[in-house]
Amino acid sequence: ALNSLNHDMTLTEFKFIWYMEYSHRMWGRVVGLAYILPAAYFWRKGWLSRPMKGCVLALCGLVCFQGLLGWYMVKSGLEEKPDSYDIPRVSQYRLAAHLGSALVLYSASLWTGLSLLLPRHQLPETHQLIRLRQFARGTTALIFLTALSGAFVAGLDAGLVYNSFPKMGERWIPDDLLAFSPMLRNIFENPTTVQFDHRILGIASVTAVTALYFFSRKIPLPRRTRMAVASLLAVACMQ
């Protein structure tokens, strides 16, 4: 595929791509070992409680699953497509699955680590606190969905279709938004729709994070929680 479609690629350009891929694989293996070897040591020493053993096994399974998913994703970019003269690319579905799995693994590892390091705050279950917790969970789901939509943008090179903001070209809503049939296919395979959805989800995520911040200001919260919400807003603005 590289020979037929990228015949003008120099050896230096190919080496850059190869080393990017190779270093990503090696880094992934190092991360796996950095998790599995200490986990096995702690287990053998009897330092893990029964609930923590279940947690460690689940995270270990996720680490292995993530590597397997990465191989499955790359495989889709190496399959011969006799009827296609497009640039060889991995499946956007598998790319989104690989990214989603990585986010789940990272979040679960961070949550487990922080749960061990920081004691849980014992706060009175007020109506406002329950609403804040629900709002935070909804915002988390929205951010996760936005990140997944970014994988579809990357997989389809949808970022190259329109490069103006807030309008897409001369329009707020582009003409080819629903060009594919059936309609549902546009959400996952039409580069214009994929970019449009990512923009809307991005704006919605920043709006939700901002609203979460201002809502949290009305509630008496521990310093650590206030710092977390303020940091979330800062990172959202930076992103």
C-alpha positions in Angstrom: 0.0 0.0 0.0 2.8 2.4 0.9 4.6 1.6 -2.4 1.5 2.2 -4.6 0.0 5.2 -2.9 3.1 6.9 -1.3 5.7 6.2 -4.0 7.1 9.7 -3.5 7.8 9.2 0.2 11.5 9.4 1.2 13.2 6.9 3.5 13.5 9.7 6.1 9.8 10.3 6.1 9.0 6.6 6.3 11.5 6.2 9.2 9.7 9.0 11.1 6.3 7.2 10.9 8.0 3.8 11.7 9.7 5.2 14.8 6.5 6.9 16.0 4.6 3.6 15.8 7.5 1.6 17.3 8.0 3.9 20.2 4.3 3.9 20.9 4.3 0.1 21.1 7.4 -0.1 23.2 6.0 2.6 25.6 2.7 0.6 25.9 4.7 -2.5 26.8 6.7 -0.6 29.4 3.5 0.7 30.9 2.1 -2.8 31.1 5.2 -4.1 32.8 5.3 -1.1 35.2 1.8 -2.1 36.3 1.9 -5.9 36.2 5.3 -6.6 37.9 4.7 -4.4 41.0 1.1 -5.8 41.2 2.4 -9.4 41.2 5.0 -8.4 43.9 2.5 -6.8 46.2 0.1 -9.8 45.7 2.9 -12.2 46.6 3.8 -10.2 49.7 0.2 -10.3 50.9 -0.1 -6.5 50.9 -3.4 -6.4 49.0 -6.8 -6.7 50.6 -9.5 -8.9 49.1 -11.4 -5.9 47.4 -8.0 -4.6 46.2 -7.2 -7.9 44.6 -10.3 -7.7 42.5 -9.4 -4.2 41.5 -5.9 -5.2 40.6 -7.1 -8.1 38.4 -9.6 -5.8 36.7 -7.0 -3.2 35.9 -4.6 -6.0 34.8 -7.2 -7.3 32.4 -7.8 -3.8 31.1 -4.1 -3.3 30.4 -3.9 -6.5 28.4 -7.2 -5.7 26.6 -5.8 -2.3 25.6 -2.8 -3.9 24.0 -4.9 -6.4 22.1 -7.2 -3.6 20.9 -4.2 -1.6 19.7 -3.1 -4.6 17.6 -6.7 -5.1 16.2 -6.8 -1.4 15.3 -3.5 -1.4 13.4 -4.5 -4.6 11.6 -7.4 -2.7 10.0 -5.0 -0.3 8.4 -2.9 -3.1 6.8 -5.8 -5.0 5.2 -5.9 -4.8 1.4 -8.9 -3.0 0.0 -9.0 -3.9 -3.8 -11.8 -1.6 -4.7 -10.4 1.4 -2.8 -7.7 3.9 -4.0 -7.9 5.9 -0.7 -5.0 6.5 1.6 -4.4 3.4 3.8 -5.9 4.2 7.2 -7.1 2.4 10.3 -10.8 1.9 11.0 -12.2 5.0 12.9 -14.4 2.6 14.9 -11.4 0.7 16.2 -9.4 3.9 16.8 -12.3 5.2 18.9 -12.5 1.9 20.8 -8.7 2.0 21.4 -8.9 5.6 22.7 -12.0 4.9 24.8 -10.4 1.9 26.4 -7.2 4.0 27.2 -9.4 6.7 28.9 -11.2 4.1 31.0 -7.9 2.4 32.0 -6.3 5.8 32.9 -9.4 7.0 34.8 -9.7 3.7 36.7 -6.0 3.7 37.6 -6.2 7.3 38.8 -9.4 6.8 40.8 -7.9 3.7 42.5 -4.6 5.5 43.3 -6.4 8.6 44.7 -8.8 6.4 46.7 -5.8 4.8 48.5 -3.8 8.1 48.9 -6.6 10.5 49.9 -9.3 9.7 52.6 -12.9 10.2 51.4 -14.6 13.3 52.7 -17.5 12.6 54.9 -19.9 15.3 53.8 -23.6 15.7 54.8 -25.8 14.4 51.9 -27.6 17.6 51.1 -29.8 18.1 48.1 -27.3 20.5 46.6 -24.4 18.1 47.0 -26.4 15.2 45.4 -27.2 17.5 42.5 -23.5 18.6 42.2 -22.4 14.9 42.1 -25.0 14.1 39.4 -23.9 17.1 37.4 -20.3 16.1 37.7 -21.0 12.6 36.5 -23.0 13.9 33.5 -20.2 16.3 32.6 -17.7 13.4 32.8 -19.9 11.4 30.3 -20.1 14.4 28.0 -16.3 14.9 28.1 -15.8 11.1 27.4 -18.1 11.3 24.4 -16.3 14.4 23.1 -13.0 12.6 23.3 -14.4 9.6 21.4 -15.8 11.9 18.7 -12.2 13.3 18.4 -11.1 9.7 17.5 -13.6 9.7 14.6 -12.2 13.1 13.5 -8.7 11.7 13.5 -9.6 8.4 11.8 -11.4 10.2 8.9 -9.0 13.2 8.7 -12.2 15.2 9.2 -10.2 18.1 10.6 -9.0 18.9 7.1 -12.6 19.4 5.7 -13.3 22.8 7.3 -10.7 25.0 9.0 -12.8 28.0 10.0 -14.6 28.6 13.3 -17.4 29.2 14.5 -18.8 28.8 10.9 -17.9 25.9 8.7 -16.9 27.6 5.5 -19.6 30.2 4.9 -22.3 28.4 6.7 -23.3 27.6 10.3 -24.7 24.2 9.1 -22.9 22.8 6.1 -24.8 21.5 3.0 -23.2 18.0 3.0 -24.1 17.3 6.7 -26.5 14.5 5.8 -25.0 13.5 2.4 -24.7 9.8 3.2 -27.5 7.3 3.3 -28.9 5.9 5.6 -28.9 9.0 7.8 -27.3 7.3 10.8 -24.1 6.5 8.8 -23.3 10.3 8.6 -22.5 10.4 12.4 -19.7 7.8 12.0 -18.5 8.0 8.4 -19.2 11.5 6.9 -16.2 13.7 7.7 -18.3 16.9 7.6 -20.8 15.5 10.1 -18.0 14.0 12.3 -16.3 17.4 12.5 -19.6 19.2 13.1 -20.5 16.8 16.0 -17.1 17.2 17.5 -17.5 21.0 17.5 -20.9 20.8 19.1 -19.8 18.3 21.7 -16.7 20.4 22.5 -18.7 23.6 23.0 -21.2 21.6 25.2 -18.4 20.2 27.3 -16.8 23.6 28.0 -20.3 25.0 28.8 -21.0 22.1 31.2 -17.6 22.5 32.9 -18.2 26.2 33.3 -21.7 25.7 34.7 -20.4 23.0 37.1 -17.8 25.5 38.4 -20.3 28.2 39.0 -22.8 25.8 40.6 -20.0 24.5 42.9 -19.3 28.0 44.1 -22.7 28.2 45.8 -22.1 25.1 47.9 -19.7 24.9 51.0 -17.1 22.4 49.8 -13.7 21.2 51.1 -10.6 22.9 49.8 -9.6 19.8 47.8 -12.9 19.7 46.0 -12.8 23.4 45.2 -9.3 23.0 43.7 -10.5 20.0 41.6 -13.4 22.0 40.1 -11.2 25.1 39.4 -8.5 22.9 37.8 -11.1 21.2 35.6 -12.3 24.7 34.4 -8.7 25.8 33.7 -7.9 22.6 31.8 -11.1 22.9 29.8 -10.3 26.5 28.8 -6.7 25.5 27.9 -8.0 22.5 25.8 
